[in-house]
Amino acid sequence: MAGSELGCRLRPRKIIVAVDKDIDPHDSENVNWALCYRMQPHLDMRVVPGRVYALDPSSAPPGASREERHYPSPTGTSCVLIDATRKWAYPPVSLPEKMYMENARAIWQELDLPALTPRVPWYGYSLGDWTPENEEEAQIAVRGDYYQTGEKLAGRGVKV
């Protein structure tokens, strides 16, 4: 998983999630977003049995033998490994580009409004799936001529 970082929010590390560099592994909302949009449970999860049980009261009921505590049959310990990384190019993060957000922040501060505490991501960036046509349409929207894109798309429509 090149370019990934491990993020773990639970102890004793029963759930381990690999995320891309654009996801803050210490922000549970960021990790949860990656889990919802960057992984498929049937493809990207693996259960690993036989974890150390010494500090895990969920491994078996009180009085269970060492063997009952050690392997999952039906008790014992395990962990889940989850790959919540992008496997291919995605559309960009749907926020204005950094320069627009920084300009908005500067205006906000000039107006002496309450301090902002933006969360990552606080501006849009590419995740690989952005065509030259998408870029052209974005520039049209920035100029305020968004209706041109609407007219172009309306011309492609199929009458029902």
C-alpha positions, 0 to 999 in steps of 0.5 A, a space after each residue: 500500500 504505497 503512499 498509505 499510512 496506518 490509522 488506528 483509533 481503537 485499543 487493543 488494536 482490533 481494527 486497523 485501517 490503512 488510508 491514503 496520505 490525504 486522510 488524517 489517520 488521527 481524525 475519526 471522521 476522516 477515517 470513517 469517510 475513507 471507510 465509506 468511500 474507498 473500500 469494499 468490505 468483500 474485497 478490502 477486509 481481512 480477519 486475522 485470528 490468534 491475536 494475544 488475548 492477555 488484556 482482552 476480556 472479550 476473548 472468552 468468558 471468565 474461567 475459560 481455558 488458555 486454549 479457548 482464549 487463544 484461537 477463534 473456535 468459537 471464542 478467542 481473539 482476532 483483528 480486522 485489517 481494512 484497506 481504505 485506500 483509493 485503488 484507482 483515480 477518483 474525481 476531485 474533492 468537491 470544494 473550491 481550490 486552495 487559492 479561493 479558500 485562502 482568499 475567503 479566509 483572508 476576507 473572513 479575517 479582515 471582517 474580524 469574524 470569529 476564528 475559523 478552525 477548518 477541517 481537512 480537507 478544507 479545499 479541493 484537490 485532484 484525485 486523478 480523475 479530472 479531464 481537460 473538459 472538466 477543467 474547461 467547465 470549471 473555469 467557465 463556472 469561475 468566470 460566472 458563465 456556468 449557463 454555458 455548460 448548462 446549454 452544452 449539456 442540454 444540447 446532449 440531452 435526449 427528449 422523452 
